[in-house]
Each structure stands twice: as structure tokens, then as C-alpha cells.
Amino acid sequence: MGNRIWKFLAGVNLTLWLLWASIALFVTGGLYVKSGKAVFDPLNRMLLEDWLREWGTGNLDKTWWLPLLALVLFLLGVNTACCILDRLAYHWNRRSSTGTRTFLTRVTPSLIHACFGIILAGHFASMCVGFRSRSMEFVSRPGETAHYTLPGNLAMAVGEPRCEFFQGPFAGSIRQCRAEIVFGAGERRQVEIGRPLHSNGFQIHMMQAGAPGKAAPYTTPEFELLVKSDPGLGLIMTCFFILILLTLYYYAEEKAAD
């Protein structure tokens, strides 16, 4: 009985059905997201748990496909893990006859799949846990230093924005803006548009509040700071680096075998 369940979970037929189901749900979800931007746009600035509580459960007519998609992707992850373990066990039992080098080459694609799955899990972790600031929760205003407290009771002072402007044909348009940020007792850093700041476990992005480009020439507008903590980032970057090494190794071994 247990062997039949394992073969079902590790079967390619299950993989194909789950892939078709996920494609159908992604297409369906894309249509709902396009027609219900007011419901789904806050997801860009909120953790998934907070968004589900504030927007998802109250709009089930537009979000019903999300739990189904999560279930299908979870089952696809289980299926992929079973396939990988099944393949590793198969080659492990034959390593004495094939040799260590051949064994490593043959299991490399499975390890690449495992790294890719872990990277996806890291992205999911970043969506569900950590911290993501709300709209206009942290701002940088001309002529003002604002004081905030980040999670972990970390003090953060945000200085006023200082902008550089274009000359010539684009005279008066913003070229670059930056703001000084002081953490805790006195750690001073700068954040710029398009150059996020990484410090104290947080990522801080600087964006113009309101409609970009609508400010009067040579006028410094108000800026919003998007503050995030990304617990899955380390996992993502580590597995991405390993994935690249495994891919290069597999490519080199295949070239050597030709």
C-alpha cells in the first residue's frame, strides 16, 4: 500500500495533471487580477497573511482561486520532492557499478531541480513572514526629519530629501534624489532612487510619492520609503549560487563525455 502511494506521488502522470491545473489557475487568476486591481494591488505592499485577512477573505468572489492554486503548488512541490528522492535512490543503488563520477553527473539534474524548488520556497517565505511597510508609512519630506521605530525596536530617523535636477532640454526635472537615514545610536546611511539601502536586516527603497514627474520644475517632492525584511533572501541567493555551480558542472561533464 505504501509503495503504491509512493509511486503515485512520484509519478509523471501526477506531475502533468498538476501542471495543467496550475496553468489553468494562473490564467484564471490573471484575469481576476486584471479586473480587480483595487483588491490585488495592496498585495504588492503587504505580507500575504495581512492581505488575506484584510482583502482576501472579504472578496472571495475574486480570490477563490488563490487557495486552490496554493494547494496545487503544494502538491506539485510534494510530487517534485518524491521524484527527486526516487531518482536519487535509483542512482545511489547503482553507484558501485556506474562509478562515482557517473553517479554525480546523473544526479546533478535532480539536485538542480531541488535548488529551484528551494528558491521558490524562499520567495514564498518572503511573501508570508518578515516585514513590509504599508503605503506612506515611512516618508521623507522637504524641510523635515521624521522619526520612526522599525520592528525589533530599532529607531530610524529619515532626513529630508535632497535632489539634483537636469539642465538643458530637461531643465528642472529630477535627476536623482537621496535621503540620509540614521539608525539607532548614530549609524548614518544614504538611500537613493533606484539604489536601495540594505542595513540592519532591512531593505529600504526610495520612491516619489504620488504621480512621478508631476512636481513643478526644480521642486523637491515628498518621497515614500518602502521598508522590507526578507527572510527568504539568504536562502534564495545561496541556492541560486549552488544552482549555477551545478549547471556548470553538468555542462562540463556532458562536454567531456562527447
N, C-alpha and C positions, 0 to 999 in steps of 0.2 A: 504493500500500500504506500509506504513511504517512498519507495523507489519510483512508483508511478507518479506521485505528486511532484517529485524532483524533476522527472523527465518532462512533465507538463510545464513547470515553472521555467525550465531551461530550454524549452522548445522554441524553434524558429517560428512555428505557426503562431504561437502566442505573441511573439515579437511583432509579426506582421499585423495581426489584429489590433494590437495596442498602438502601433504606429498609425494605422488608418484612423483609429478612434481619436488619437491626439491631433492629427491633421484636421479632421472634421471639427473638433472642438476649437482649435486655433482659428480656423476660418470663421466659425460661428462667433467666437469671442471678438475677432477683429471687427466684425460688422456691428456688434453691440458697443464696442469701444468707440467706433466712429460716430455712431448715432447718439451716444450718451456721454459726451466729453465732460459734462458737469459732474458726473458720478466718478469717472475714471481718472480725470486729471489730478485730483488730490493724491492719488497713489504714487505720483512722482515725488512727492514731498512727505510721505508718511510711511511708517512701518506697516507691513501687511496686517498685523494684528490690530493696530489702531484704525486702519482704513476699513477693515471688515466690520469692526464694532460701530464706526460712525457712518459708513456709507454702504458697505456690502450687505449687511443683514436687512437694512431698511429698503433696499432696492433689488429684491430677489428676482423681480421680473427682468432685470438687466444683468444680474450677476450669477444666475443659477448655474451657468456653465463652468464657473471657476472651481467649485468643489469637485465636479466631475473631472475636470482637467487635472486637478491635483491628484485625484485617485488614480487616473490613468497613468500619469507620470510616475507616481509612486510604484505602481505595478510594473511599469517599464523599467524602473530602477532595480526592482527585485529580480525581474527577468534577466536584465543585463548582468547583475551580480552572479546569478546562478549560472548563466552561460560562461562567464569568465572563470568561475571556480571549476566548472565542469571541464573546460578546456585545459586549465592548469593541471588538474588531476590527471587528465588523459596523458599529457606530455610528461608529467612527473613520473608516472608509472613506466614510461618508455625511455627515460633519460639514460639508463645504463646501456641501451642498445644504440641510441642515436648519438650519444656524446653530449658533453656539457654545452659546447658552443652551439650545436644544432638546437638543443633544448632551449637555450636562451633566445635564439633567433625566433623560434616558433612561438614562444610565449610572449614575445615583445608586443605584437598587436593587441593581445588581451590586456597587457599592462597599460598600453596607450588608452584603450577604452576605459580602464579603471580610473586613470588620471582624469580623463574627460568627465566621467561621472562625478568624481570628487569636486572638480571645478564647478560643475552645475550645482552641486550641493552647497558649495561655498557661496555662490550667488544667492541661493535660496536662504541661507543663514543670514546674509547681509540684508535681505528683504524683511526678515522676521524679527531679528534681535538687534541690539545696539541702540543707536540714537540717530534720529533725523529731525532736524528742526522744522517747525511749521512756517508758513508764509509770513514774512515780515517779523519773525520772532527775534531776529538779530539784525540790526541796521547800522549803517554808517551815514550820518547826516552832516552836511556842511556846518561848520562852526560849533560842533558838539562832540563831546566824548561820552559814550554810553557805557554803562557798567552792567555786566550780566554774570550769571552763575551757570556754568555748564554741569552736566551730570558728574558726580564724584566730588561735588562742592568745589569745583575749580573756578576761580574768579577769572573773568575775561573783560578787559577794558578795550573798547573799539574806538579808535581815534577818528577824526573827521576825514573824509575822502579828499585826496589831492590829485588833481587831474592835469594832464598835458593835452594841448589842443593842436590840431593840424593848422598849418599855414597854407597859403596859396589857394588853389581851387576849392579845397575843403576847409577853408578857414573857419575856425570856431567849432568844428566837430571834435568830439573826444577822440584822442589818440590812445591814451592809456590812463587808467586811474588806479590808485593804490591807497591802502589804509594801514596804519600801524595798529598792531594788536599786542596788548600786554597781558601775559598770563601770570597768575598768582602773585608772587612777591616782586616780579620785575623782569621776567623773560620777554624780551621785545622781539617781535617778528613782523613781517610785512606780508600782506596778501594783495594780489593784483588781479585784474580781469584776465581770465584765461590762464592764470598761474595759481592754482590752488595751494593753500598752505597746509602742510602736514605737521602736526605738533600735538604732543600730549595724548596721542591716540585718536585725534580728531582730524578730519579733512574739512577745510573751510574754503568755500568758493564765493567769489565776489561777483555780484550781478547787479546791473542797473535796475532799480525798482520802476515799475510802470512800463510804459512803452519806450524801448530804446530808440534814441535818435530824435525824440520829441522835445528835448530840452532846448532852450534858447542858446544861440551861439555863445561860446566862452562861459557857459554856466555849468557849475558843478552840481549834478543832481544828487538825489538820495540813492543809496545803494542798499541792497539786501545781501546778507551773508547766509549762505546755506551751510549749516554745520552738520557733519555726519560722523559717526563712528562706524567702522566697517569691520566687524569681527571675522568676516569670511575672506578678507583681502589677503591675509597672510597665507591661508590655505590655497587660495586661487593662484597666487604668484608662485608658491612652492611647486604645486602640481603642474603649472604651466611650464616651469623650467625643466622639471623632470620629463614632461611630455616631449619637449623639444629634444632633450638628450636621447630619449628612447627612439624617437623618429629618426634622428641622425644615425644612431647605432644600427637600426633596422635597415636603413637605406645603404649604409656602408657594407653590411653583411650581404645584402642582396646583390650589390655590385661585385663584391668579391666572389660570389658564387657563380656569376655569369661567365 
